[in-house]
Amino acid sequence: MFNYFTLVPICSLIALGFALSLVFKILRSDEGTEKMKEIAAAVRLGSGAYLRRQYRASGIFFAIVFILLLFLALKGYLVMFVPFAFLTGGLFSGLAGFCGMNIATSSSARTANACLSSLNAGLRLAFSSGAVMGFIVVGLGLLDLSVWFYSLDWYYSNNPIPQGMDKITIITSTMLTFGMGASFQALFARVGGGIFTKAADVGADLVGKVEIGIPEDDPRNPAVIADNVGDNVGDVAGMGADLYESYVGSIVATGALGVAAGLGVNGVTVPMVMAAVGIIASIFGMAFVRTGEKATQESLLMALRKGIFFAAGLVAVVSYIMIKTILGVEYVGVAWAVISGLIAGLLIGLCTEYFTSAHYTPTKKIAGAAITGPATLMIEGLSVGMFSTAFPMIIISGAIIASFSFAGGFQNLSLGLYGIGISAVGMLSTLGITLATDAYGPVADNAGGNAEMAGLDPKVRERTDALDSLGNTTAATGKGFAIGSAALTALALIAAYKEKIILEGGSMVLDLMDPLVLVGVFIGVMMPYVFSSLTMSAVGRAGSEVVVEVRRQFKEIPGLMEGTGKPDYERCVDIVTTSALKEMRIPAVLAMVTPVAVGLLLGVNSVGGLLIGATGSGFVLAIMMANSGGAWDNAKKYIEAGQQGGKGSPAHKAAVVGDTVGDPFKDTSGPSINILIKLMSMVSIVFAAFVLQNTLIH
């Protein structure tokens, strides 16, 4: 019989090879004039310098946690492989972000130069850059999972298995720790990168656009390079690390549930092979992304949709056949659970598009509210964001019930939970192309900045602005997609946590009449709000420093406003770098310490309540923040396109204020929440044995 698992490492190498071919194609493109090359080099240098400092800071944290996990392994609470799996998870997550950021910074000038010839050329090049990020994430994710699976399988086939455990259970438990390492790195990347990018953006916009009235990306603005650097470290490297951990987290959690459901190694094989199929489907989907020169916002969006819809359809068909073959005809309902996840992901994307695109009523209403000032614009934007949570919640709830039912959950609880996990894998299976539609946005944004600073023909800026505006919508769609998959993955992880407690000889009863469970729920509901408060205030403090610095330079540097003086770009980059690295530590520690502390003080039932509360409130808060931020941003661009008085009007200045508030909503706090809810679940699973044996409440 054919071993389907061999498809996993093969497809991971195909993904990496495809990404490499795209890199060669991009680097063969002309980077433009010497001025364009100089600007791109400055952004590349600043981005690389920040990431190196971020990795040094997170490396210290990883070393501390590694020592702690090693101590617990030596004491018998963990398998000895666990600390090393934690390190590789963080390493590959960081590597995915680093590779994606490097190609993004090498693509911005090339995209601007491509837009000299046509809009389609600019779209293809920027989208290829985003695809490099997407395929590196899925390629590295599956490669590392394959290495761990084969290595552990070989080791425990030739060495004694710990008493009371079986080989496949040990393998899935170890691989869950790999996911924890990826989550930690993603949290540092998302929080640190988000603080960096939005602090720079806030400083550049408030002084440049609102106070002085100069255009966006004007080379006279001292914060403009920091702003462009931030797009790459936050929206490319941070996002890549974020979705890397979502991807591997959903796969390993589902594999663990498959073992608990009695499916054995086949239960682990299915989600990994599904992810492998998704790679091939995404490569085919890439061929559909193209548009004509006279493209509208709608036709640009349709070009991206065609690729995603084709990939999703191909995964649905192949997964049905594959699951029927691997698990048997009696488990064909699991294939319908996959389709439930795919449909849910597409529907959430469409909902997000409706609430954030300037093509539809909600964002137009926000732009209309700008006529009467920032206050009414802020009220309308918050209202849109809050209302927008209803539809994704209904969609996710429907997907949970459908996938649970299709998999046979009402007859077999464990199979139903496996169905929920497999729907999350289905949603993320086309991540190669889905992430490409998200990651191309920062490239288009940087291309516009490069065109502005290099003084290119205005038609280039028009074309890059069209790509950038679409990028805002696809980025918001990508965030909704990531948050939706996080909710499903978190549910799978909570189920895996319960199975882990039972495996360790404990019991877990989530009775809401139990005050300990209820207290856990309350703490969990609170966590996303405290976490968001920490990250929002960090952006505010760092942004204030940038504002003061930009004002100082305009006041003290002779000829800066006239264009004869040269701004000190490096000073602004240094300010946001220092702030981001300092501010990202407390949220990371909070995410790790809280589930362990609750478990030791209140018991494992309270931890279950904590995870449920955090998942529910975190999902809604993250959707609200992402959609409000995306709508404010596109309302500003809608006005800049000539509506409500156009650039420089009072409505435009009000919209800039709204966008300034929305920036940390959509690019710092909102996206970080989905990592928080999964990371707390991962930490709970890894420390389950230690907490169970040392809790104060039995």
C-alpha positions in Angstrom: 0.0 0.0 0.0 1.2 3.5 -0.9 2.6 5.4 2.1 0.8 8.7 1.8 3.0 10.3 4.5 5.9 10.4 2.0 3.9 13.2 0.2 4.6 15.5 3.1 8.4 16.0 2.8 8.1 15.8 -1.0 5.5 18.6 -1.1 7.5 20.7 1.4 10.5 20.6 -0.8 8.3 21.4 -3.8 7.0 24.5 -2.0 10.5 25.6 -1.1 11.7 25.0 -4.7 8.8 27.0 -6.1 9.6 29.9 -3.7 13.2 29.8 -4.8 12.2 29.9 -8.5 10.0 33.0 -7.7 13.0 34.6 -5.9 15.2 34.2 -9.0 12.4 35.6 -11.2 12.0 38.6 -8.9 15.7 39.3 -8.7 16.1 39.2 -12.5 13.7 42.2 -12.7 15.1 45.7 -13.0 15.3 47.6 -9.7 15.1 51.0 -11.5 17.1 54.1 -11.1 20.0 54.7 -8.7 17.7 56.7 -6.5 15.2 53.9 -6.3 18.0 51.5 -5.4 19.3 53.8 -2.7 15.9 54.1 -1.1 15.3 50.3 -1.2 18.7 49.7 0.2 18.0 52.0 3.2 14.7 50.2 3.9 16.4 46.8 3.6 19.3 47.8 5.9 16.9 49.1 8.6 14.7 46.0 8.4 17.6 43.6 8.7 19.1 45.6 11.6 15.8 45.5 13.5 15.3 41.8 12.9 18.8 40.9 14.1 18.2 42.9 17.3 14.8 41.3 17.8 16.2 37.8 17.3 18.9 38.5 19.9 16.3 39.7 22.4 13.9 36.7 21.8 17.0 34.4 21.8 17.6 35.3 25.5 13.9 34.4 26.3 14.2 31.1 24.3 17.3 30.2 26.2 15.5 30.7 29.6 12.5 28.7 28.5 14.7 25.9 27.1 16.5 25.6 30.4 13.2 25.4 32.2 11.9 22.8 29.9 15.1 20.8 30.2 14.8 20.9 34.0 11.2 19.6 33.7 12.4 16.9 31.3 15.1 15.8 33.7 12.6 15.6 36.5 10.4 13.3 34.4 7.6 15.7 33.6 8.4 15.9 29.9 10.0 13.7 27.2 13.7 14.7 26.7 13.0 15.7 23.1 10.5 18.4 24.1 13.0 21.2 24.9 14.7 20.7 21.5 11.4 20.7 19.7 10.6 24.0 21.3 13.8 25.5 19.9 13.3 24.2 16.4 9.7 25.6 16.3 11.0 29.1 17.2 13.9 28.8 14.8 11.8 27.8 11.8 9.2 30.4 12.6 11.8 33.1 12.7 13.5 31.8 9.6 10.2 32.0 7.7 9.7 35.6 8.6 13.3 36.5 7.9 13.2 35.0 4.4 9.9 36.6 3.5 11.0 40.0 4.7 14.3 39.9 2.7 12.5 39.2 -0.6 9.9 41.9 0.3 12.5 44.5 0.8 14.1 43.4 -2.5 10.8 43.7 -4.4 9.5 47.2 -3.6 11.7 49.1 -6.0 11.2 46.4 -8.6 7.4 46.6 -8.2 7.6 50.4 -8.7 9.7 50.0 -11.7 7.4 47.3 -13.1 4.4 49.8 -12.7 6.2 52.0 -15.2 5.2 49.6 -17.9 1.8 48.3 -16.7 -0.5 47.7 -13.7 -0.5 43.9 -14.4 3.3 43.8 -14.4 3.3 45.5 -10.9 0.6 43.2 -9.6 2.4 40.0 -10.8 5.8 41.1 -9.3 4.3 42.2 -6.0 2.1 39.1 -5.8 5.2 36.9 -6.6 7.0 38.5 -3.6 4.0 37.7 -1.4 3.9 34.1 -2.7 7.6 33.6 -1.7 6.4 34.4 1.9 3.5 32.0 1.6 5.3 29.1 0.2 8.3 29.4 2.5 5.9 29.3 5.5 4.2 26.1 4.3 7.4 24.5 3.0 9.4 25.1 6.2 6.4 24.1 8.4 5.9 20.8 6.7 9.6 20.1 6.4 10.2 20.5 10.1 7.1 18.5 11.1 8.3 15.7 8.7 11.8 15.7 10.2 10.4 15.4 13.8 7.9 12.7 12.8 10.4 10.5 11.0 13.1 11.1 13.7 10.9 10.2 16.6 9.3 7.3 14.8 12.8 5.9 14.1 14.0 6.5 17.7 11.0 4.9 19.4 11.0 2.0 17.0 14.5 1.1 18.2 14.4 2.2 21.8 12.1 1.5 24.8 8.8 3.4 25.0 8.0 5.0 28.4 5.6 2.9 30.5 1.9 3.7 30.0 2.5 5.4 26.6 2.5 4.5 23.0 4.8 5.7 20.2 2.3 7.8 18.3 1.2 9.6 21.5 4.7 10.5 22.4 5.3 11.8 18.8 2.3 14.0 18.8 3.0 15.4 22.3 6.5 16.3 21.3 5.3 18.0 18.1 2.9 20.1 20.1 5.9 21.6 21.9 7.3 22.4 18.5 4.1 24.4 18.0 4.7 26.2 21.3 8.2 27.4 20.1 6.6 28.7 16.9 4.0 30.5 18.9 6.5 32.2 21.1 8.5 33.4 18.1 5.3 34.6 16.4 4.3 36.6 19.4 7.7 38.4 19.5 7.5 39.0 15.8 3.9 40.2 15.8 4.1 42.3 18.9 7.6 43.7 18.3 7.0 44.3 14.6 3.6 45.7 15.2 4.8 48.2 17.7 7.7 49.2 15.4 5.5 49.7 12.3 2.6 51.5 13.9 4.7 53.8 16.1 6.6 54.9 12.9 3.4 55.2 11.0 1.7 57.3 13.7 4.7 59.6 14.0 5.0 60.1 10.2 1.3 60.7 9.6 0.5 63.0 12.6 3.3 65.4 11.9 3.7 65.0 8.2 0.1 64.9 7.0 -1.9 66.6 9.7 0.5 69.2 11.1 2.6 70.2 8.2 0.5 69.0 5.2 3.1 67.2 3.2 2.2 64.1 1.1 2.5 60.5 2.4 6.1 59.1 1.9 7.5 62.6 1.3 11.3 62.3 1.5 11.4 65.4 3.8 9.6 63.5 6.5 12.3 62.0 9.0 10.0 59.1 9.8 9.4 58.0 6.3 12.1 55.3 6.1 11.1 54.0 9.6 7.5 53.8 8.3 8.6 51.7 5.2 10.9 49.5 7.4 7.9 48.9 9.7 5.8 47.6 6.8 8.3 44.9 6.3 9.1 43.9 9.9 5.5 44.0 11.1 3.3 43.1 8.1 5.7 40.7 6.4 8.1 39.1 8.9 5.6 39.4 11.8 2.7 38.1 9.7 4.8 35.2 8.3 5.8 34.0 11.7 2.2 34.4 12.9 0.7 32.3 10.2 3.5 29.8 10.4 2.5 29.0 13.9 -1.2 28.9 13.0 -0.3 26.4 10.2 1.8 24.0 12.2 -0.4 24.5 15.4 -3.6 23.3 13.6 -1.8 20.3 12.1 -0.2 19.0 15.3 -3.3 19.7 17.4 -5.5 17.8 14.9 -2.9 14.9 14.8 -3.1 14.7 18.6 -6.9 14.6 18.5 -6.7 11.9 15.8 -4.7 9.7 18.1 -7.2 10.4 21.0 -10.0 9.4 18.6 -8.4 6.0 18.1 -7.3 6.6 14.5 -3.7 6.0 15.3 -1.0 7.0 12.8 -3.7 7.5 10.1 -5.2 10.3 12.2 -1.8 12.1 12.2 -1.2 11.4 8.5 -4.5 13.0 7.2 -3.9 16.6 8.4 -0.3 16.5 7.2 -1.1 15.1 3.8 -4.0 17.6 3.5 -1.5 20.4 4.0 0.8 18.8 1.3 -2.2 18.7 -1.1 -2.8 22.4 -0.3 0.7 23.3 -1.5 0.1 21.8 -5.0 -3.3 23.4 -5.2 -1.9 26.8 -4.3 0.8 26.5 -7.0 -1.9 25.8 -9.6 -4.0 28.7 -8.2 -1.1 31.1 -8.7 -1.6 30.8 -12.5 -5.0 32.5 -12.2 -3.7 35.8 -10.7 -3.4 38.3 -13.5 -5.3 41.4 -14.7 -5.5 43.8 -17.6 -4.0 47.3 -17.7 -7.4 49.1 -17.3 -8.1 47.2 -14.1 -10.5 48.5 -11.5 -10.5 47.7 -7.8 -13.1 45.1 -8.4 -11.2 43.4 -11.2 -8.0 43.4 -9.2 -9.8 41.7 -6.3 -11.4 39.2 -8.7 -7.9 38.3 -10.0 -6.8 37.4 -6.5 -10.1 35.6 -5.8 -9.9 33.3 -8.8 -6.6 31.9 -7.6 -7.9 31.3 -4.0 -11.2 29.8 -5.1 -9.5 27.4 -7.5 -7.0 26.3 -4.9 -9.8 25.8 -2.3 -11.9 23.8 -4.8 -9.0 21.5 -5.7 -8.2 20.9 -2.0 -11.9 20.0 -1.4 -12.0 17.4 -4.2 -8.6 15.8 -3.5 -9.1 15.7 0.3 -12.4 13.9 -0.2 -10.7 11.1 -2.2 -7.6 11.0 0.1 -9.6 10.8 3.4 -11.9 8.1 1.9 -8.7 6.1 1.0 -6.7 6.6 4.2 -9.4 6.4 6.9 -11.9 4.3 5.0 -15.4 4.9 3.7 -16.9 4.9 7.2 -15.0 8.1 8.0 -16.0 10.0 4.8 -17.8 12.6 7.0 -14.3 13.9 8.0 -13.9 15.0 4.4 -17.1 17.1 4.7 -15.5 18.7 7.8 -12.6 19.8 5.7 -15.0 21.4 3.2 -16.8 23.1 6.1 -13.5 24.7 7.1 -12.7 25.8 3.5 -16.1 27.4 3.0 -15.9 29.1 6.4 -12.5 30.6 5.5 -13.8 31.9 2.1 -17.0 33.4 3.7 -15.0 35.1 6.5 -12.8 36.6 3.8 -15.9 37.9 1.9 -17.4 39.4 5.1 -14.2 41.1 5.9 -14.0 42.5 2.4 -17.5 43.9 2.7 -16.8 45.8 6.0 -13.3 47.1 5.0 -13.3 47.8 1.3 -14.1 51.3 0.0 -16.2 49.7 -2.7 -19.0 49.0 -0.1 -21.3 51.0 2.1 -19.7 50.6 5.6 -16.3 52.2 4.6 -18.1 54.9 2.5 -20.2 55.8 5.6 -17.1 56.2 7.7 -15.7 58.5 5.0 -18.9 60.5 5.0 -18.7 60.8 8.8 -15.3 62.5 8.3 -17.0 65.6 7.0 -18.1 66.5 10.5 -14.7 65.8 12.1 -12.6 63.1 13.8 -15.1 62.4 16.6 -17.9 61.3 14.3 -15.5 59.3 12.1 -14.2 57.5 15.2 -17.7 56.7 16.3 -18.8 55.3 12.9 -15.6 53.3 12.6 -16.0 51.6 16.0 -19.7 51.0 15.2 -18.7 49.2 11.9 -16.0 47.2 13.6 -18.4 46.0 16.4 -21.2 45.1 14.1 -18.8 43.3 11.8 -18.1 40.6 14.4 -21.6 39.1 14.1 -21.2 37.4 10.7 -17.7 35.8 11.3 -19.0 34.5 14.7 -22.0 33.0 13.0 -19.8 31.5 10.3 -17.3 30.0 12.7 -20.2 28.7 14.9 -21.7 27.1 11.9 -18.4 25.5 10.8 -17.9 24.1 14.4 -21.3 22.5 14.4 -21.1 21.2 10.9 -17.6 19.8 11.2 -18.4 18.2 14.5 -21.6 16.7 13.1 -20.1 15.5 9.8 -17.2 13.7 11.6 -19.8 11.9 13.7 -19.3 13.9 16.9 -22.8 13.3 18.2 -22.1 9.5 18.3 -18.4 9.8 19.2 -17.1 12.9 20.9 -13.5 12.3 20.1 -14.2 12.0 16.4 -16.2 15.2 16.5 -13.4 17.1 18.0 -11.1 15.6 15.3 -13.5 17.0 12.8 -13.2 20.5 14.3 -9.4 20.3 14.1 -9.5 19.0 10.5 -11.7 21.9 9.5 -9.0 24.3 10.8 -6.4 22.4 8.7 -8.8 22.7 5.7 -9.1 26.5 6.2 -5.3 26.8 6.4 -4.4 24.2 3.7 -4.3 26.8 0.9 -2.1 29.1 3.0 0.5 29.3 0.2 -1.7 31.4 -2.0 -3.8 33.0 0.8 -0.8 34.4 2.5 0.5 35.7 -0.8 -2.6 37.9 -1.2 -1.9 39.3 2.2 1.9 39.7 2.1 1.9 41.4 -1.3 0.2 44.5 0.3 3.3 45.8 2.2 5.4 45.4 -1.0 2.9 47.5 -3.0 2.9 50.1 -0.1 6.7 50.3 -0.1 6.6 50.5 -3.9 4.4 53.6 -3.7 6.8 55.2 -1.2 9.8 54.4 -3.4 8.0 56.0 -6.4 7.2 59.1 -4.3 10.6 59.6 -2.9 12.4 58.8 -6.2 10.2 61.4 -8.1 8.8 58.9 -10.7 6.0 59.7 -13.1 2.7 60.3 -11.2 1.1 57.4 -13.1 3.4 55.0 -11.3 2.1 56.3 -7.9 -1.5 55.9 -9.2 -0.8 52.3 -10.1 1.0 51.5 -6.8 -1.8 53.2 -4.9 -4.4 51.0 -6.7 -2.3 47.9 -5.6 -1.9 49.3 -2.1 -5.6 50.0 -1.6 -6.4 46.5 -2.7 -3.6 45.3 -0.4 -5.4 47.0 2.6 -8.5 45.0 1.8 -6.7 41.7 1.3 -4.6 42.3 4.4 -7.8 42.8 6.4 -9.2 39.7 4.8 -6.1 37.8 5.7 -6.3 38.9 9.3 -10.0 37.8 9.4 -8.9 34.5 7.9 -6.1 34.1 10.5 -8.3 34.9 13.4 -11.0 32.5 12.2 -8.5 29.7 11.8 -7.1 30.6 15.2 -10.5 30.1 16.8 -10.9 26.6 15.3 -7.3 25.7 16.2 -7.7 27.0 19.7 -10.7 24.7 20.2 -8.7 21.8 18.9 -5.9 22.7 21.3 -8.4 22.9 24.3 -9.6 19.4 23.4 -6.0 18.2 23.1 -5.3 19.8 26.6 -8.2 17.7 28.0 -6.8 14.6 26.4 -3.3 15.4 27.8 -4.7 15.7 31.3 -6.5 12.3 31.0 -3.3 10.8 29.6 -1.3 12.1 32.7 -3.8 10.4 35.0 -6.0 13.4 35.9 -9.5 14.3 35.1 -11.1 17.5 33.7 -14.8 18.5 34.0 -15.8 21.9 32.6 -18.9 22.6 34.6 -19.9 26.2 34.5 -21.6 25.9 37.9 -18.2 25.1 39.3 -16.8 28.4 40.7 -13.2 27.5 39.8 -14.2 27.0 36.1 -16.2 30.2 36.2 -13.3 32.2 37.6 -11.0 30.7 34.9 -13.5 31.8 32.2 -13.5 35.4 33.7 -9.7 35.5 33.7 -9.7 34.2 30.2 -12.2 36.8 28.9 -10.0 39.5 30.5 -6.7 38.4 29.0 -7.2 39.7 25.4 -8.2 43.1 26.8 -5.2 43.4 29.1 -2.9 42.1 26.3 -4.4 44.7 23.9 -4.0 47.4 26.4 -0.3 46.7 26.8 0.3 46.6 23.1 -1.8 49.7 22.3 -0.1 51.8 25.0 3.3 50.6 23.7 2.4 52.0 20.3 1.2 55.2 21.9 4.4 55.8 23.9 6.7 54.9 21.0 4.6 57.0 18.5 4.8 60.0 20.8 8.6 59.8 20.8 8.6 59.7 17.0 6.3 62.7 16.9 8.6 64.7 19.2 11.6 63.7 17.1 10.0 64.6 13.8 8.9 68.0 15.1 12.4 68.6 16.4 14.0 67.8 13.1 11.7 70.1 11.1 12.4 72.9 13.6 16.2 72.4 14.0 17.5 71.1 10.6 18.0 74.1 8.2 16.2 73.8 4.9 14.4 70.6 5.7 10.9 71.8 4.8 12.3 73.4 1.6 14.0 70.1 0.6 17.5 71.4 0.8 18.3 69.9 4.2 18.6 66.1 4.8 16.5 64.5 7.5 18.1 62.1 10.0 16.2 58.9 9.1 18.3 56.7 11.3 17.3 58.4 14.5 13.6 57.6 14.0 14.5 54.0 13.1 16.5 53.7 16.3 13.7 55.1 18.4 11.1 52.6 17.2 13.5 49.7 17.3 14.5 50.4 20.9 10.8 50.9 22.0 9.6 47.7 20.2 12.2 45.5 21.7 11.6 46.9 25.2 7.8 46.8 25.0 7.3 43.3 23.6 8.7 41.4 26.7 5.8 41.9 29.2 3.0 40.6 26.8 5.2 37.5 26.0 5.8 36.7 29.7 2.1 37.3 30.5 1.0 34.8 27.8 3.3 32.1 29.3 2.9 32.7 33.0 -0.9 33.1 33.2 -2.0 29.5 32.3 0.7 28.0 34.5 -0.2 30.3 37.4 -3.9 29.6 37.1 -3.3 25.9 36.9 -1.0 25.8 40.0 -3.4 28.0 42.1 -6.8 26.9 40.9 -6.4 23.6 39.1 -6.7 22.2 35.6 -10.5 22.8 35.4 -9.8 26.5 35.8 -7.2 26.4 33.1 -9.9 24.9 30.8 -12.2 27.8 31.7 -9.3 30.2 31.0 -8.7 28.8 27.5 -12.4 28.9 26.6 -12.9 32.5 27.9 -9.8 33.7 26.1 -10.8 32.0 22.8 -14.3 33.5 22.9 -13.5 37.1 23.8 -10.2 37.1 21.8 -11.9 36.0 18.6 -14.5 38.8 18.8 -12.1 41.5 20.0 -9.6 40.6 17.2 -12.2 40.7 14.5 -13.5 44.1 15.8 -10.1 45.7 15.9 -8.9 44.3 12.5 -12.1 45.4 10.7 -12.3 48.9 12.4 -8.7 49.5 11.5 -9.0 48.3 8.0 -12.1 50.4 7.4 -10.6 53.5 8.8 -7.5 53.0 6.5 -9.6 52.5 3.4 -11.9 55.4 4.3 -8.8 57.6 4.3 -7.7 56.2 0.9 -11.2 56.7 -0.4 -11.0 60.4 0.5 -7.5 60.7 -0.9 -8.9 59.4 -4.3 -11.0 62.6 -4.5 -14.1 62.0 -2.4 -15.4 64.3 0.4 -13.0 67.1 -0.6 -9.9 65.0 -1.4 -6.4 65.3 0.0 -5.7 68.2 2.3 -9.4 68.8 3.1 -10.8 68.8 6.7 -12.4 65.4 6.0 -9.0 64.1 5.0 -7.3 65.3 8.2 -10.1 63.7 10.2 -9.6 60.4 8.3 -5.8 60.5 9.0 -6.6 60.7 12.7 -9.0 57.7 12.4 -6.3 55.8 10.4 -3.8 56.6 13.1 -6.0 55.0 15.8 -6.8 52.1 13.5 -3.2 51.3 12.7 -2.4 49.6 16.1 -5.9 48.1 16.1 -5.4 46.2 12.8 -1.6 45.7 12.7 -0.5 45.4 16.4 -3.1 44.4 18.9 -5.7 42.6 16.8 -3.4 40.2 15.0 -1.5 39.4 18.2 -4.6 38.2 19.9 -4.9 35.1 17.8 -1.3 34.1 18.8 -2.2 34.7 22.4 -5.1 32.4 22.5 -3.2 29.5 20.9 0.0 30.1 22.8 -1.8 29.9 26.2 -3.3 26.5 25.0 0.1 25.3 23.9 1.7 26.3 27.2 -1.1 24.6 29.1 -0.5 21.3 27.2 3.3 21.3 27.6 3.1 22.1 31.4 0.1 19.8 32.0 2.0 17.1 33.9 3.9 19.6 36.1 0.7 21.5 36.9 -1.3 18.4 37.6 1.2 17.1 40.1 1.8 20.5 41.8 -1.5 22.2 41.9 -2.8 23.6 45.2 -6.3 22.4 44.5 -7.0 18.7 44.0 
